[in-house]
Amino acid sequence: MVYQNMRIRLSPLEIYRAAPAHLNHELRAYADEIERLYTELDALLPERFIATATGRGLREYEELFGPARDSLSAAARRERLHLRLSLGEGDFTPAGIRKALESYGLEYTVSEFPTLNRLNIIAQTHYSEADQAFIRREVAKTVPAHLEFQMVFNTLMWSQLDDRNKTFSALDEDDLTWEQIDSLE
């Protein structure tokens, strides 16, 4: 198609009418490369928009905020990106913070302590260390500066602590900081 269009457009120049074979080969090489570029552009166009992106486009958008989430379905990735991109200046409210937490894929509970200007955010499922670091970093960007917050990724249940058969004194002898206790799994 491109080759034929080039021949038609270049015909007034009369270069390729009765040209030697090498000139036609040159024209064919240009046409083939232009066809290849058109094919690549056709593949890239849907990747430009979140609603139609599948692989590369979603990855590029995700990497604006952190690591790509290749392990998730395209639909889940799109949903999180839409949530993330819908955050605005007025979203530093409890509802906005919840929307942001959901955009990170966090299953959580939030405890608010308004008189102390404090939030406790407790993860409800297990996250890898990389995911925890990503979520902590992004939450720090989202929570208003006047609020203190604590992220807890401890998925250990009270029954699991009880199964360790340790007295309070024995637990105290472990000499763990509160941060270490919060990260027990």
Order of alpha helices (4+ residues) and beta strands (2+ residues): alpha-alpha-alpha-alpha-alpha-beta-beta-alpha-beta-alpha-alpha-alpha
